[in-house]
C-alpha cells in the first residue's frame, strides 16, 4: 500500500462526498498499517486538498464541492489527532493563527496538529483572527513562539499588519507559513520575522530552532 494510492483513493472519496469511505481509507487502512500520522496528515490529506485547490482553480470543481472536501478532511484530521500518541511535552507554548481575512484554515490546522503531537503546547486560533484579538491573546498566553498563516496572496497585507501589531507588544519569535509565503520567497526577510516554511516537517524544525531546541 503506497501513500500515493491512499491519497488518490482518499481524493475520490472526497469528491464523492463519502465521509465514511474517506475515514476508512486513512484510519482503517493507513493508520492501521503502521503509516506515520504525519505522513497521513501531509502526504495523503494535505496532498489531496492541494489537488482539490488545483481543480477549483481550473473550474473543475465547484465551491460547494471544495467545501465538502475540506469538511471531510477536518473530520478525518480530528480522528487522527485523537488516535495519535503525542510525544513528551517540550515545555514550550506556541500560538498559531490564520491572519485576519484568511479563511483557508486547513493547512494551519494540520500544522497545529503536527506541532502538538511533537510536544508543543499549542494554542490554535483558526481562521481569520482579527488583529486586536490576536494581540490580546498573545498578551494573555505569553507564548514562546508565534506562527502566522496566509494562503491567499491578497491576504499578504493582512500578514504584514499582523506582524507589525504583534511586534508592538512582544519580541517573541515569529514564523510565517502557507502557500502565499511560498509564492513570495523574500517575504520572511521583508517582514523581518525569524522563520518561514510551507511543509510541516520544515515548520517543526523551524519552531524548535526558535525556542532553542535541537530539530
C-alpha positions as a printed NumPy array, in Angstrom:
array([[  0.   ,   0.   ,   0.   ],
       [  1.59 ,   3.256,  -1.129],
       [  0.878,   6.755,   0.126],
       [  0.136,   7.789,  -3.459],
       [ -2.54 ,   5.096,  -3.718],
       [ -4.086,   6.128,  -0.407],
       [ -4.067,   9.744,  -1.492],
       [ -5.755,   9.015,  -4.825],
       [ -8.485,   6.906,  -3.236],
       [ -8.975,   9.446,  -0.465],
       [ -9.376,  12.166,  -3.1  ],
       [-12.002,  10.06 ,  -4.886],
       [-13.917,   9.655,  -1.625],
       [-13.748,  13.405,  -1.013],
       [-15.106,  14.238,  -4.449],
       [-17.885,  11.692,  -3.946],
       [-18.725,  13.216,  -0.57 ],
       [-18.252,   9.837,   1.112],
       [-17.087,  10.666,   4.631],
       [-17.101,   7.094,   5.877],
       [-15.015,   5.811,   2.977],
       [-12.54 ,   8.665,   3.408],
       [-12.243,   7.801,   7.095],
       [-11.82 ,   4.102,   6.337],
       [ -9.034,   4.744,   3.83 ],
       [ -6.978,   6.94 ,   6.142],
       [ -7.682,   5.375,   9.529],
       [ -8.633,   1.733,   8.951],
       [ -6.114,   1.226,   6.155],
       [ -3.411,   3.844,   6.571],
       [ -3.102,   4.194,  10.325],
       [ -3.76 ,   0.511,  10.983],
       [ -0.966,  -0.477,   8.593],
       [  1.598,   1.481,  10.6  ],
       [  1.993,   4.554,   8.394],
       [  3.148,   7.546,  10.454],
       [  0.446,  10.031,  11.365],
       [  2.437,  12.94 ,   9.926],
       [  2.591,  11.161,   6.556],
       [ -1.17 ,  10.621,   6.579],
       [ -1.701,  14.261,   7.536],
       [  0.635,  15.664,   4.898],
       [  1.143,  13.191,   2.059],
       [ -2.445,  11.968,   1.965],
       [ -4.816,  14.609,   3.368],
       [ -2.852,  17.782,   2.622],
       [ -1.801,  16.487,  -0.783],
       [ -5.411,  15.675,  -1.656],
       [ -6.507,  19.129,  -0.505],
       [ -3.86 ,  20.711,  -2.704],
       [ -5.275,  18.79 ,  -5.65 ],
       [ -8.792,  19.951,  -4.755],
       [ -7.488,  23.517,  -4.814],
       [ -5.899,  22.965,  -8.217],
       [ -9.153,  21.534,  -9.59 ],
       [-11.058,  24.523,  -8.232],
       [ -8.651,  26.944,  -9.916],
       [ -9.336,  25.099, -13.177],
       [-13.123,  25.337, -12.613],
       [-13.344,  21.544, -12.493],
       [-14.963,  21.524,  -9.05 ],
       [-17.395,  23.977,  -7.509],
       [-17.02 ,  25.952,  -4.305],
       [-19.602,  23.625,  -2.76 ],
       [-17.508,  20.586,  -3.678],
       [-14.371,  22.232,  -2.306],
       [-16.144,  22.972,   0.968],
       [-17.446,  19.404,   1.134],
       [-13.947,  18.009,   0.603],
       [-12.485,  20.309,   3.262],
       [-15.172,  19.317,   5.762],
       [-14.277,  15.668,   5.208],
       [-10.615,  16.426,   5.822],
       [-11.422,  18.28 ,   9.048],
       [-13.3  ,  15.206,  10.281],
       [-10.522,  12.781,   9.362],
       [ -7.841,  15.032,  10.863],
       [ -9.742,  15.171,  14.149],
       [ -9.882,  11.376,  14.263],
       [ -6.173,  11.038,  13.508],
       [ -5.343,  13.564,  16.223],
       [ -7.452,  11.698,  18.753],
       [ -5.811,   8.351,  17.989],
       [ -2.212,   9.543,  17.732],
       [  0.209,   9.2  ,  20.628],
       [  1.776,  12.583,  21.454],
       [  5.46 ,  12.973,  22.201],
       [  6.761,  14.035,  25.594],
       [  5.889,  17.707,  26.265],
       [  8.632,  20.125,  25.275],
       [  7.59 ,  22.745,  27.804],
       [  7.173,  25.356,  25.073],
       [  3.957,  27.207,  24.244],
       [  3.05 ,  28.147,  20.669],
       [  0.258,  30.349,  19.319],
       [ -0.785,  29.681,  15.718],
       [ -3.373,  31.665,  13.757],
       [ -4.563,  32.485,  10.27 ],
       [ -4.329,  36.231,   9.737],
       [ -7.386,  38.453,   9.562],
       [ -9.258,  37.734,   6.321],
       [ -7.626,  34.35 ,   5.694],
       [-10.404,  31.755,   5.584],
       [ -8.317,  28.811,   4.368],
       [ -7.501,  27.284,   7.725],
       [ -6.923,  23.617,   6.872],
       [ -3.157,  23.943,   6.221],
       [ -2.726,  25.746,   9.554],
       [ -4.876,  23.111,  11.266],
       [ -2.545,  20.389,  10.005],
       [  0.497,  22.316,  11.245],
       [ -1.163,  22.864,  14.64 ],
       [ -1.878,  19.149,  14.991],
       [  1.639,  18.181,  13.925],
       [  3.278,  20.623,  16.345],
       [  1.041,  19.464,  19.177],
       [  1.928,  15.821,  18.542],
       [  5.677,  16.537,  18.649],
       [  5.315,  18.131,  22.083],
       [  4.451,  21.823,  21.73 ],
       [  1.695,  23.288,  23.913],
       [ -0.355,  24.683,  21.016],
       [ -2.978,  27.403,  21.086],
       [ -4.585,  27.192,  17.64 ],
       [ -6.9  ,  30.105,  16.851],
       [ -8.277,  29.026,  13.461],
       [ -9.308,  31.155,  10.506],
       [ -9.356,  34.943,  10.094],
       [ -8.291,  36.127,  13.541],
       [ -8.772,  39.911,  13.965],
       [ -5.533,  41.711,  14.746],
       [ -6.779,  43.135,  18.046],
       [ -7.898,  39.718,  19.262],
       [ -4.636,  38.098,  18.168],
       [ -2.6  ,  40.634,  20.117],
       [ -4.865,  40.292,  23.147],
       [ -4.483,  36.519,  23.25 ],
       [ -0.716,  36.709,  22.784],
       [ -0.532,  39.074,  25.756],
       [ -2.629,  36.647,  27.768],
       [ -0.854,  33.416,  26.793],
       [  2.738,  34.728,  26.58 ],
       [  3.881,  32.05 ,  24.112],
       [  7.467,  31.078,  23.37 ],
       [  6.881,  31.248,  19.605],
       [  4.158,  32.572,  17.29 ],
       [  3.042,  31.213,  13.916],
       [  1.023,  33.17 ,  11.34 ],
       [ -0.565,  31.514,   8.321],
       [ -1.632,  33.011,   4.992],
       [ -2.787,  31.023,   1.972],
       [ -4.109,  33.602,  -0.48 ],
       [ -1.722,  36.223,  -1.838],
       [ -4.281,  39.006,  -1.415],
       [ -4.034,  38.452,   2.357],
       [ -0.307,  39.241,   2.495],
       [ -1.044,  42.879,   3.511],
       [ -3.006,  41.476,   6.455],
       [  0.011,  39.356,   7.358],
       [  2.189,  42.471,   7.318],
       [ -0.238,  44.231,   9.647],
       [ -0.399,  41.229,  11.97 ],
       [  3.387,  41.116,  12.27 ],
       [  3.548,  44.862,  12.922],
       [  0.852,  44.665,  15.602],
       [  2.475,  41.707,  17.337],
       [  5.872,  43.43 ,  17.289],
       [  4.358,  46.384,  19.135],
       [  3.723,  44.2  ,  22.183],
       [  6.364,  41.455,  22.112],
       [  9.647,  40.372,  20.577],
       [  8.63 ,  36.703,  20.723],
       [  9.981,  34.863,  17.648],
       [  7.551,  34.686,  14.731],
       [  7.424,  32.221,  11.858],
       [  5.134,  32.503,   8.848],
       [  3.653,  29.782,   6.677],
       [  1.113,  28.994,   3.99 ],
       [  1.075,  28.98 ,   0.208],
       [  1.306,  32.761,  -0.068],
       [  4.643,  32.705,   1.731],
       [  5.877,  30.122,  -0.762],
       [  4.93 ,  32.38 ,  -3.668],
       [  6.898,  35.278,  -2.145],
       [ 10.257,  33.762,  -1.259],
       [ 11.605,  37.014,   0.209],
       [  8.584,  37.684,   2.403],
       [ 10.16 ,  36.493,   5.66 ],
       [ 13.139,  38.775,   5.054],
       [ 10.902,  41.717,   4.161],
       [  8.811,  41.262,   7.302],
       [ 11.888,  40.678,   9.473],
       [ 10.447,  37.51 ,  11.022],
       [ 12.568,  34.708,  12.384],
       [ 11.343,  31.82 ,  10.253],
       [  9.167,  30.615,   7.387],
       [  8.013,  27.338,   5.917],
       [  5.276,  25.64 ,   3.951],
       [  5.82 ,  21.971,   4.833],
       [  5.002,  20.641,   8.327],
       [  8.346,  18.89 ,   8.842],
       [ 10.143,  22.098,   7.888],
       [  7.964,  24.045,  10.301],
       [  8.669,  21.581,  13.121],
       [ 12.397,  22.186,  12.685],
       [ 11.872,  25.954,  12.496],
       [  9.686,  26.1  ,  15.597],
       [ 12.142,  24.007,  17.609],
       [ 15.031,  26.183,  16.489],
       [ 13.206,  29.346,  17.503],
       [ 12.661,  28.082,  21.042],
       [ 16.244,  26.861,  21.398],
       [ 15.65 ,  23.147,  20.871],
       [ 17.54 ,  20.881,  18.502],
       [ 15.456,  19.947,  15.413]])
